[in-house]
Amino acid sequence: MSNRYAIETENLKKTYKGKTHPTLNGFTLRIPYGSLFGLLAPNGAGKTTAINIICGLRKYDSGKVRIQGRDISAGMKQIRPLFGLVPQDIALFPTLTAYENLKIFGGLYGIEKPLLEKRIDQLLELFDLTESRHSFINRFSGGMKRRVNMIAGMLHAPEILILDEPTVGVDAQSRRMILEKLVEINRQGTTILFISHYLEEAQQICSQVAFMDNGSIISQGSPEHLIAEHNICDDLESVYLLLTGKRIRDNT
């Protein structure tokens, strides 16, 4: 393993107690610095476990994880501030305003007040929410909640941003804005790990993608390369279905 990657895992294995089959089975992933990287997988493929391990939130049985060249087994104290994790579930206080929520999250990150105020102003403007800063979250649309949820994970200016299904349940206009802003943030130097079930989104914005199934990476490359490699396919969704099958995965 090397320090050429923002995130690098090697042969990760994880089997939960009481389970006969491993959730991760040789999971090896390399995410280059500065990439907008898509991780695409059916339900039950082990994606959530992999992300939790990478972020230091779950233990693993064997293998290696390095973040910007640092092995997480040595401790997460210096590594954790590098991450901004935006979960699929809305992690906001519904009876507080957007501004009050962001003040709380900024406090959890230990951001000093003048810098926090500046970051809140910048990110509310970036996501077109300045006029709604003092509105209550429970009055926001799904798309507005998603955007505040993203801001909460970006207040500390992380070098690596991990987004789990950031466009679920939003309208077309909000989805377009979120994708455009992710591209803009990536161009400014942030490495982004983008997790989505929307294959057309990954094809649109990702520089590289990896398909995951049955606990391991089964294919990785640029969308263009993967489509060309499977010349019977004309888009990323067709490649995905070819590699993972068309059977419905209802397990989580």
C-alpha positions as CSV (number, residue, x, y, z in Angstrom):
1,M,0.0,0.0,0.0
2,S,1.1,3.6,-0.6
3,N,0.3,7.2,0.2
4,R,-0.7,7.9,-3.4
5,Y,-4.4,7.6,-2.6
6,A,-6.8,9.6,-0.4
7,I,-8.5,6.3,0.6
8,E,-7.0,2.9,0.1
9,T,-8.2,-0.5,1.4
10,E,-6.6,-3.9,0.9
11,N,-8.3,-7.3,1.3
12,L,-10.7,-6.1,4.0
13,K,-12.7,-8.9,5.6
14,K,-15.6,-8.6,8.0
15,T,-18.0,-11.3,9.2
16,Y,-20.7,-10.4,11.7
17,K,-21.3,-12.6,14.7
18,G,-23.9,-15.2,14.0
19,K,-23.5,-14.9,10.2
20,T,-22.1,-17.7,8.1
21,H,-21.1,-15.5,5.1
22,P,-18.7,-12.6,5.3
23,T,-20.2,-9.1,4.7
24,L,-16.8,-8.0,3.3
25,N,-14.7,-10.6,1.5
26,G,-11.4,-9.2,0.2
27,F,-12.7,-5.6,-0.2
28,T,-9.9,-3.7,-2.0
29,L,-10.5,-0.1,-3.1
30,R,-8.2,2.7,-4.2
31,I,-9.6,6.3,-4.5
32,P,-7.1,8.8,-6.0
33,Y,-6.6,12.2,-4.5
34,G,-8.9,14.8,-5.9
35,S,-11.3,12.4,-7.6
36,L,-15.1,12.4,-7.6
37,F,-15.5,8.7,-7.1
38,G,-18.7,6.7,-7.3
39,L,-19.3,3.5,-5.2
40,L,-22.2,1.6,-6.7
41,A,-23.7,-1.5,-5.2
42,P,-27.0,-3.4,-4.8
43,N,-28.6,-3.6,-1.4
44,G,-26.8,-6.0,0.9
45,A,-23.5,-5.9,-1.0
46,G,-21.6,-4.6,2.1
47,K,-21.3,-1.0,1.1
48,T,-22.5,0.5,4.5
49,T,-20.1,-1.8,6.4
50,A,-17.2,-0.7,4.2
51,I,-17.9,3.0,4.7
52,N,-18.3,2.6,8.4
53,I,-14.9,0.8,8.6
54,I,-13.2,3.5,6.4
55,C,-14.5,6.2,8.8
56,G,-13.3,4.3,11.8
57,L,-16.9,3.6,13.0
58,R,-16.7,-0.2,12.9
59,K,-14.0,-2.8,13.5
60,Y,-12.9,-5.2,10.8
61,D,-11.5,-8.7,11.1
62,S,-8.5,-8.4,8.8
63,G,-7.0,-6.3,6.0
64,K,-5.7,-2.8,5.7
65,V,-7.2,0.7,5.6
66,R,-5.1,3.8,4.9
67,I,-6.4,7.4,4.7
68,Q,-3.9,9.8,2.9
69,G,-1.2,7.2,3.6
70,R,-2.0,6.8,7.3
71,D,-3.1,3.4,8.6
72,I,-6.3,3.7,10.7
73,S,-5.2,0.9,13.0
74,A,-2.7,3.4,14.5
75,G,-5.7,5.5,15.7
76,M,-8.3,7.9,14.2
77,K,-7.6,11.0,16.3
78,Q,-5.6,12.7,13.5
79,I,-7.5,11.1,10.7
80,R,-11.1,11.7,11.6
81,P,-11.0,15.5,11.0
82,L,-10.1,14.8,7.4
83,F,-13.6,13.3,6.8
84,G,-16.9,14.9,6.2
85,L,-19.6,12.2,6.4
86,V,-23.1,13.0,5.1
87,P,-25.4,10.2,5.9
88,Q,-28.4,9.1,3.9
89,D,-30.7,9.8,6.9
90,I,-31.4,13.4,7.6
91,A,-29.4,14.1,10.8
92,L,-31.0,17.5,11.7
93,F,-33.1,18.8,14.6
94,P,-36.5,19.4,13.0
95,T,-37.7,22.0,15.5
96,L,-34.6,24.2,15.1
97,T,-33.8,26.6,12.3
98,A,-31.1,25.8,9.7
99,Y,-28.8,28.3,11.3
100,E,-29.3,26.8,14.8
101,N,-28.6,23.3,13.5
102,L,-25.4,24.4,11.8
103,K,-24.2,26.2,15.0
104,I,-24.7,23.0,16.9
105,F,-22.8,20.9,14.3
106,G,-20.1,23.5,14.1
107,G,-19.7,23.3,17.9
108,L,-19.3,19.6,17.7
109,Y,-16.5,20.0,15.3
110,G,-14.9,22.5,17.7
111,I,-14.9,25.4,15.1
112,E,-14.2,28.8,16.7
113,K,-17.2,31.2,16.5
114,P,-15.8,33.7,13.9
115,L,-14.7,31.0,11.5
116,L,-18.0,29.1,12.0
117,E,-20.1,32.1,11.2
118,K,-18.1,32.6,8.1
119,R,-18.4,29.0,7.0
120,I,-22.1,28.9,7.6
121,D,-22.6,32.1,5.5
122,Q,-20.4,30.7,2.7
123,L,-22.1,27.3,2.5
124,L,-25.7,28.7,2.9
125,E,-24.9,31.0,0.0
126,L,-23.3,28.1,-2.0
127,F,-26.5,26.0,-1.7
128,D,-28.9,28.9,-2.2
129,L,-30.3,28.8,1.4
130,T,-29.3,32.2,2.7
131,E,-32.9,33.5,2.8
132,S,-34.0,30.4,4.7
133,R,-31.3,30.4,7.4
134,H,-33.8,31.3,10.1
135,S,-36.6,29.0,9.0
136,F,-37.4,25.8,10.9
137,I,-36.2,22.6,9.4
138,N,-39.6,20.9,9.7
139,R,-40.9,23.5,7.2
140,F,-38.2,22.7,4.6
141,S,-38.8,20.7,1.5
142,G,-36.9,17.4,1.1
143,G,-34.4,19.0,-1.2
144,M,-33.7,21.8,1.3
145,K,-33.2,19.4,4.1
146,R,-30.7,17.4,2.0
147,R,-28.8,20.6,1.3
148,V,-28.6,21.5,5.0
149,N,-27.6,18.0,5.8
150,M,-24.7,18.3,3.3
151,I,-23.6,21.7,4.8
152,A,-23.5,20.1,8.3
153,G,-20.9,17.6,7.1
154,M,-18.8,20.3,5.3
155,L,-18.5,23.0,8.0
156,H,-15.0,21.9,9.0
157,A,-13.8,22.0,5.4
158,P,-12.9,18.3,5.2
159,E,-10.4,17.1,2.6
160,I,-12.5,14.0,2.0
161,L,-16.3,14.2,1.7
162,I,-18.3,11.0,1.8
163,L,-21.9,11.3,0.7
164,D,-24.4,8.4,1.1
165,E,-27.3,8.8,-1.3
166,P,-27.3,12.6,-1.2
167,T,-30.1,13.0,-3.8
168,V,-32.7,10.5,-2.4
169,G,-36.2,11.9,-2.2
170,V,-35.5,15.3,-3.8
171,D,-37.0,17.1,-6.7
172,A,-35.3,17.4,-10.1
173,Q,-34.2,21.0,-9.5
174,S,-32.6,20.2,-6.1
175,R,-31.0,17.1,-7.6
176,R,-29.4,19.2,-10.4
177,M,-28.2,21.8,-7.9
178,I,-26.6,19.2,-5.6
179,L,-24.8,17.5,-8.4
180,E,-23.5,20.8,-9.8
181,K,-22.3,21.8,-6.4
182,L,-20.5,18.5,-5.8
183,V,-18.6,19.0,-9.1
184,E,-17.7,22.5,-8.0
185,I,-16.5,21.4,-4.6
186,N,-14.5,18.6,-6.2
187,R,-12.8,21.1,-8.6
188,Q,-11.7,23.1,-5.6
189,G,-9.7,20.1,-4.4
190,T,-11.9,18.0,-2.2
191,T,-11.9,14.3,-2.7
192,I,-15.5,13.0,-2.9
193,L,-16.8,9.5,-2.4
194,F,-20.2,9.5,-3.9
195,I,-22.6,6.6,-3.0
196,S,-25.8,6.4,-5.1
197,H,-28.3,4.1,-6.6
198,Y,-28.8,6.5,-9.4
199,L,-26.4,5.2,-12.1
200,E,-27.1,8.2,-14.4
201,E,-25.8,10.5,-11.7
202,A,-22.6,8.6,-11.4
203,Q,-22.1,8.6,-15.1
204,Q,-22.7,12.3,-15.3
205,I,-20.4,13.5,-12.5
206,C,-17.9,10.8,-11.5
207,S,-14.3,10.6,-12.8
208,Q,-14.1,7.0,-11.6
209,V,-16.6,4.4,-10.3
210,A,-16.4,1.1,-8.6
211,F,-19.0,-1.7,-8.7
212,M,-19.3,-3.7,-5.5
213,D,-21.1,-6.9,-4.9
214,N,-21.0,-9.8,-2.4
215,G,-18.5,-7.9,-0.2
216,S,-15.9,-7.1,-2.8
217,I,-15.1,-4.7,-5.7
218,I,-15.9,-6.5,-9.0
219,S,-14.9,-3.7,-11.4
220,Q,-13.4,-0.2,-11.3
221,G,-12.6,2.5,-13.8
222,S,-13.9,5.6,-15.5
223,P,-17.5,5.5,-16.7
224,E,-16.3,5.8,-20.3
225,H,-13.8,3.0,-19.9
226,L,-16.3,0.6,-18.3
227,I,-18.9,1.2,-21.0
228,A,-16.3,0.7,-23.7
229,E,-15.0,-2.4,-22.0
230,H,-18.5,-4.0,-22.2
231,N,-19.3,-3.0,-25.7
232,I,-22.8,-4.5,-25.6
233,C,-23.7,-1.7,-23.1
234,D,-24.4,1.9,-24.0
235,D,-24.5,3.4,-20.5
236,L,-23.3,2.7,-16.9
237,E,-26.6,1.3,-15.8
238,S,-26.4,-1.4,-18.4
239,V,-22.9,-2.3,-17.3
240,Y,-24.0,-2.4,-13.7
241,L,-26.9,-4.8,-14.4
242,L,-24.6,-7.0,-16.6
243,L,-22.1,-7.4,-13.7
244,T,-24.5,-7.6,-10.8
245,G,-27.5,-9.3,-12.4
246,K,-31.1,-8.2,-12.6
247,R,-32.4,-10.1,-9.5
248,I,-34.1,-7.7,-7.1
249,R,-32.2,-7.2,-3.8
250,D,-34.7,-6.5,-1.1
251,N,-32.3,-7.1,1.8
252,T,-30.5,-4.1,3.4
